[in-house]
Amino acid sequence: MKSNAVLFSSIGQKLVLATSGLIMFLLFLIPHMGGNILFLFGPELFNSYAEHLHKLVPIVIGIEVLMLVSITVHMIMGIRVALANIRASDRRYTLKSSKERSLAAKLMPVSGVMIFIFIVKHLLDFTLREKPVTDLHGHEVADVYGMMIDKFSDPGNVAFYLVFMVALALHLSHALQSAVQTYGIHVPREGSRIKLVSALIAIGMASTFAIMPIVAYIR
């Protein structure tokens, strides 16, 4: 009973929110970004990378299950924290506190929903779709590179992807500094370097993800 009380307390919910987000950041976003960078080096390297992932199916499935659990927990706790913040602001609303919140902080629920929609569409477009095949060193492999070129030959798809990368940048910039604060590593203050570093990491990662559809469209 006591453990449940701690879990669903304000700090408990924020800890779960931060931890589930950190799992997705470390096990999905960073590796996924690294894989996307390989797209810039041509079809052979990118398709080879995709084929090596396919050979690690048990590990990949385990990570995907962990990601599914993390996303579910993250969304539930995100909704609970957002509702708690709304109730708190209703009770002690001040103009000053509203102005102090950054745009990224105010849009966290919106950017979170947008990222979820993007993940679903991304899975439908690439993971769950039947993949064409190509030859790689005498072996037939999935032509993931060709799929990317085909998908992003449409400027509408490129625009869709880029809009959601803006949402990712906003979400990450606030999430990273909030996680550091939640773990007690950082106490927020005006002009904090943590906020700047969080923003730079978020913009850097979102920009790296955005490079792929732009390059695919140009090619």
Order of alpha helices (4+ residues) and beta strands (2+ residues): alpha-alpha-alpha-alpha-alpha-alpha-alpha-alpha-beta-beta-alpha-alpha-alpha
